[in-house]
Amino acid sequence: MTEQSGAGSGTNAVYVYAVCHADGEPSLDGLTGVTGDEPVRSLPIGSLTVIVQTVRAADFTDEVWQERLTDARELERYARAHHEVVSAVAARFPTVPLPLATLYNDEERARLALANESTRFRTALRRIAHHAEWGVKVYAPVAQSPVRRAEQEPAEAPGPRTRPAPGAGRAYLERKRDLQARREQRQADSVRVADAVDADVSRIAAASRRLRPHDNGAAGDHRVQVLNATYLVAEHRAAELTLLAAGLRERTGAEIEVSGPWVPYSFVGEV
């Protein structure tokens, strides 16, 4: 849906943040958007309200935006400004957020393109009305078991050369097999915990998505993430989710992090 302008520095473009069902004129006071030069405003398209801002086209050409993508700090600034507008609107109305840097050459093109997508927007808005996105991450702590300590202990310094004790080779192979079996068991247990948490949370959610677990975090953090998922949960079931997470922590012994409520970014692009 993004349409890069490519126009000269003296022309403007229309930056689109979100589409919502607003009862009346949404209050956008105090929102500076991605530039702060022009006010964030609403653009009615039939029964839908589009949240837009007039920006300088020269600030969003392909070349400028590609350069911005290589600057992590600058990109984060734009992403935060975009999210601030979306969150402010979503706090009051069902809202479909649009991707960062969705632009049109002029207001007429924006109206036409967004009107053509109106059926999809209405379906998404019905789906997420009175719902929010919640993140659930599950960590299986890596205990410093005797087996793990044995794996990490340095080998003994070589001493005088002696003849191996009878059966030493077979004992060594048995220890290696035991270590491998324990590692496989820990992995299987982790999968079971992840599946159990996901199944229980999914029962109270309208929709869910399992994402790829993150790698280990900061140095010294020995937790292993076994579930990274997001759920679309009705507002009236938010307290139920909190109680469920507490029960799952007790039942599984895993560390479970719940975050939210968030704007349902993960559940508006599927319709």
N, C-alpha and C positions, 0 to 999 in steps of 0.2 A: 504494500500500500504506500510505502515511502516513495516520494517523487522528488529527487534532488533538482533544485532550480537551475543552477548553472547560469543565472542571470548576472548582470553587472552589479557593481557595488552600490549603484544608486537605486536599485529596486528592492522590493520586499517579498517575503514569502510568508505563508501561514503555517505555523507550528501547531500541531494537534496533540493534545495531552490525553484526552479521554472522551468517551461517549457515555452519557448517563440519562436516566429518567429523572428529571428534576421537576418538583412541584413548585412552579414559579421560577423566578430568577435566582440562580444560585449565588450566594455571597462569596465573592472572590477577593474581597478587600485584604490588602496586606501581602498578597502573593506576588512575588516578583518574577517568577518563572525562570527560564534559562538565560534571559538577558537583562531584565529589569528596565529596558528602554521603553517598552510599550506595556500597557496593562494586560493582565490575563483576563479574558472575557469569554462570554458564552455566545454560541452561534446556533440558533434553532434550526433543525432540519426535520420538518414534520413533527412527530411526537417526541423526537429525541433532542437532546441538548448536547452540543459538542463544545468542549473546553479548548480554546485556542489562544494563540498570541501572535501578533505580527512581529516578525524578526527580519533582520537584514539578510537578504539572500546570500550576500557575499560571505557571511559567517558560516554558511552551511553548504558550501559547494563540496563536491566529492573530494577535492584535494585538501580543503581545510579539515573536513571531517576525518579523513584518513590520517592526517597528521595528529589530530586530537586523539585518535584511538591509541596512539603510541605514547601519550602522556597520561600516565595513570592518575595523577592528581587532578588534571583538568577534566578527564573523563568522569572521575568520581564527582566532581563539582556539578557537572551537567546532569549526571544520573540522580544526584540528591535533589537538585532543583526540580527535575521532572517528577520525581516521586513525591515531593512535598505538595505539588499541585494536585496530583492524583489522589493522595491520601486525604487532603482537605475536602475534596469533592466526595470521595467515597465514604467519609465519615457521616455524610448526610443523605446520600442517595445511592441506589444501586449503580455501580460504575464499572465500565469496561475500560481498563487502561490500554493505551496504544503504545507500541514500542518507542523507545528513545529515538529522537530525530525523525519523527514522522512529519514530513513537510509537503506542502503543495505550493505551486507557483503563485496562486492567487485564491481568493475566497470562493470564486465561482467553481474552480476546479475541485476545491475541497468539498464544497456542497455536493457536487455531482458524484464524486468518488465515494463519499461516505453514504450518500443516499442509496447508491447501488449496493452497499453492504448492510442496509438497514435491517433486513430480515435476520441476518446473522447476529447483529447487535441486539435485536429484541430477544432472540432466543437465549443469548448469553446473559442478558440482564434478568430474564425470568429465572434462569438457573441459579444465579448468584444472589438474588434478592434475599435479604435477611440471613445471609451466610457470610462466613469469613474463612480465610485460609489459616491453617495452623501447621506448624512444622513439628515433627517428632523425630528425634535422633536417639538411637540406642547404642550404648557403649558396653562392651563386655570387658571388664577390667582384666588385665594380664597379671595374674598373681605370680609372685616370685616363689614358685613352688620348688621343692628340692630338685625336680627334673630340670627346671629352667636354670636354677643356680648351677647345676652340674654342667649345663651347656655352656655357661658363661665363665666357669672357672678356668683359669689358665692351666695349661698342661704343666706337670711337674718337671722341674729341671732334670735333664738327663744325668743319670748316675753311672756308676760302673756297669759296663755291659754284662748282663746276666742272661742266662737261658730262660725263655718264657716258661711260666708255669704251665703244666699240662692243662689243656682246655682253655687257655687264656684267649685264643682267637675266637673260639665259639662264644665265650662270655661277652667279648667285645661286640660281636655281631648281634647278640641277643639284646644288649643294652641299646644299640642303635635302633633295632626294630621296636623296642619298647618306647623310645623317645618319639619315633615316627608315629606309632599308634596313638600316643598321648596327644601329639599335635593334631592328628586327624580327628580325634575325639573332641578336642576343644573347638575345632572348626565346625564340626557337626552340631555341637551344643549351641554355638553362636548362631548358626542358621536357624535352628529350632526356636531360639529366643526371638530372633528377628521376625520370623513367620508368625509366632504367637502374638507378639505385640501388634503387628500390622493387621492381623485378622480381627483382633478385638477392637482396635481403633476404627477399622473400616466399617464395623457394624453400626457405629453411631455417626458415620460420615456419609454425606451425599455422594462424594466422589473422592478418589485418592490417586496418588502417583508415587511410585517408589523410584527414587533417584539413586545414582551411583554413590555408595558410601565414600566419604572423604578419607584421605590418607591420614596417618597419625599427625597430630597437631604439633604444638611447641615441644622443644627439647625437654625431656623428662616426663612428658605425658605418655604413659604407657597404655592408655586406653585404646581399644580397637573399636572403631565404629562399625556396627553390624547392620544398622538400619538408618537410612536417611530418606524420610518420606514426608509428603505434604498431603493435607486432608482438607476438604471443603466441609465445614461443620456449621450447622444451623446455629444462630445466635443463642437460642434457648437451650442448646445442649453444651455450651461452653463449660459450665460448671461440671457437667457429667464427664467431660473429657479430662478435667483436672483430677476428679476422683478416680477415674479409670487408670490414669497414669500412676497415681499413688499406689493403687492396688497391684498394678503390674510390676512396679518396682519391688514391692514386698514379695510377690509370687515368684518372680524370675531371678531376683538378686542382681539384675542389671541396672546400670545407671541410665535413666531416661530423662532427656531434656525435651520440654515442650515450650514452643515459642509461638507467639501470636497474641491477639488476632491481627492478621495482615490483609491488605487488599488482595483479592483472589487472582493474582496474576497467572497462576498455574492452571486456572480452570476456565479461562475465557477464550482460549485459542482453539479449543477442541470442537466448537459447534459451528 
